[in-house]
Amino acid sequence: MNMGLSKFNQAKARVDADGFSKAVEIAVIRNTINPEEMPMLKSKFYRRLAKTMKRQNEEELVNELLKLSEQQENEGLIYHNK
């Protein structure tokens, strides 16, 4: 794996995730989505980003993104089990 490309993919994933999180927060503020929906939306986002990074052979980054997805799913279950 090209280290320059790998660093680019890591930065891209970080920027994309930050932008998505901010967009979700704005949607909650505008009452477009419910706060309870945030974890599942983020989980789906991380899984989709992991799929994209898998095509780039970024296995370590894929594993990190899948862990984040799982964490968000668990947080979503907490919301629904209250």
C-alpha positions in Angstrom: 0.0 0.0 0.0 1.3 3.4 -1.0 1.9 5.4 2.3 0.9 8.7 0.7 -2.4 7.2 -0.5 -3.0 5.5 2.9 -2.5 8.9 4.7 -4.8 10.5 2.2 -7.5 7.8 2.8 -7.2 8.3 6.6 -7.5 12.0 6.2 -10.5 11.6 3.8 -12.2 9.3 6.2 -11.7 11.7 9.1 -13.0 14.7 7.1 -15.9 12.8 5.7 -16.9 11.5 9.2 -16.6 15.0 10.7 -18.8 16.5 7.9 -21.4 13.7 8.3 -21.5 14.2 12.0 -22.0 17.9 11.6 -24.7 17.4 9.0 -26.6 15.0 11.3 -26.3 17.5 14.2 -27.8 20.2 12.0 -30.6 17.9 11.0 -31.4 17.3 14.6 -31.4 21.0 15.4 -33.7 21.6 12.5 -36.0 18.7 13.7 -35.4 16.9 10.4 -34.4 13.8 12.3 -34.9 12.7 15.8 -31.8 12.5 18.1 -32.6 8.8 18.6 -31.8 8.2 14.9 -28.3 9.6 15.1 -26.5 6.5 16.2 -28.0 4.2 13.5 -27.4 6.8 10.8 -23.7 7.2 11.9 -23.4 3.4 12.1 -24.6 3.1 8.5 -22.3 5.9 7.4 -19.3 4.2 9.0 -20.2 0.8 7.3 -20.5 2.5 3.9 -17.2 4.3 4.4 -15.6 1.0 5.4 -16.9 -0.6 2.2 -15.3 2.3 0.2 -12.0 1.9 2.1 -12.0 -1.8 1.5 -11.9 -1.2 -2.2 -8.8 0.9 -1.5 -7.2 -2.1 0.4 -7.2 -0.1 3.7 -7.7 -3.1 6.0 -6.6 -1.3 9.2 -8.9 1.7 8.5 -11.7 -0.7 7.5 -11.4 -2.4 10.9 -11.4 1.0 12.7 -14.5 2.1 10.8 -16.4 -1.1 11.5 -15.6 -0.8 15.2 -17.0 2.8 15.1 -20.1 1.4 13.4 -20.5 -1.2 16.1 -20.2 1.4 18.8 -22.8 3.5 17.2 -25.1 0.5 16.9 -24.7 -0.2 20.6 -25.5 3.4 21.4 -28.6 3.2 19.3 -29.7 0.1 21.1 -29.4 2.0 24.4 -31.7 4.6 23.1 -34.3 2.0 22.0 -34.1 0.0 25.2 -34.9 3.0 27.6 
